[in-house]
């Protein structure tokens, strides 16, 4: 099937057109119970494992990790759940390929270091897996993103990014309001990843202790690999938490698209000063020069002429906030002050009002139905919903609500921002991963 035909077929299937039977797009039949394999059962993977084990419609049949400590933690979770122990794959970094040889896998979930996402997705697709979910980000280079898109098309498969903030309760309520026109025509959006991660990235190797100055082989969990990206790269390394919800509200890939991007980065001081404070000036890591700027600012222009501001801010002391701002011709919402203003509806002209009554009134149907089940699922319940979306797509043999084109567009911001910063902040063209089909596609994210 040619690429354009595949994108067209997926778009028509999403729109409810029945010209193409499910068997043409998907090789498997609908399942009442999903057989799931999980690659990577570190701290993030264990969260997904726990949530999968809580579901009566999922059998976790295989897990893989090369870290004995994390693997034992995962086995403890499984034992505690009372569910059967899955097949376990361990060994060299490519042990996951043996997992992919398992027969009757309905889907796989990838929760490994960033640089492994693309090869694992590609190997999963080559092995015939029709539903692949990966933690953010999709890839490292721009070519990684194209490779995944083309492979998904070639194998007629679904690749879904597990971007859970799209399912945040207040975000989904605001999306309801956006789609009902309460903010008018959208003009400007903001979001980001604004989260003091110094104590997580620089760990001393003791599980649960977030104050330390070691990273790499001496460190624990994410600090073993994630901090090195801050040493060697300068760009928006984690864009999807901010851009995912914004893209859904703006209809990116569904009648709208990103057309250009420009990024700038500040100087880098925060990580170095943290090391000095906690490890002293004589610590070997005090000599490390971090390339990542403490504040990375990215501006994106869309085909419908909205502007988007994204910020990465993880190396300085600050309270957590994703910095959402939704602004249109009739009003504005900002999550940092938990307030909004709607012209003609707000009680007092030009004064903020508490957003809570609106968020309760426009609470999304999914949250109304599953809020109780989502309790304790992680990230305020968001993890329940993103896993549910993936599992339900497998059961119903339908395209995932966030597809490979969404994953590529959101994640490609990272290499494009690196490119723009390297060019002194020059604008760079944003690729169209849909091959022009964004003009016709209909969203499945409801």
DAKAQUI-V582191 format. One record per helix or strand. SS is the DSSP state (2 for helix, 1 for strand). FROM is the first residue (numbers start at 0). TO is the last residue. If there is no record, write none. Layout:
BEGIN
SS:FROM:TO / SS:FROM:TO
END
This chain:
BEGIN
2:2:13 / 2:21:24 / 1:33:38 / 2:42:52 / 1:57:63 / 2:67:80 / 1:86:88 / 2:95:98 / 1:106:109 / 2:113:125 / 1:130:133 / 2:141:153 / 1:157:160 / 2:163:166 / 2:168:178 / 1:185:193 / 2:197:200 / 2:215:217 / 2:220:223 / 2:225:231 / 2:239:249 / 1:251:251 / 1:255:255 / 1:257:264 / 2:269:278 / 2:283:286 / 1:295:301 / 1:306:312 / 1:320:320 / 1:324:327 / 1:330:333 / 1:338:341 / 1:352:353 / 2:355:360 / 2:364:373 / 2:378:395 / 2:403:410 / 2:412:421 / 1:427:428 / 2:436:438
END
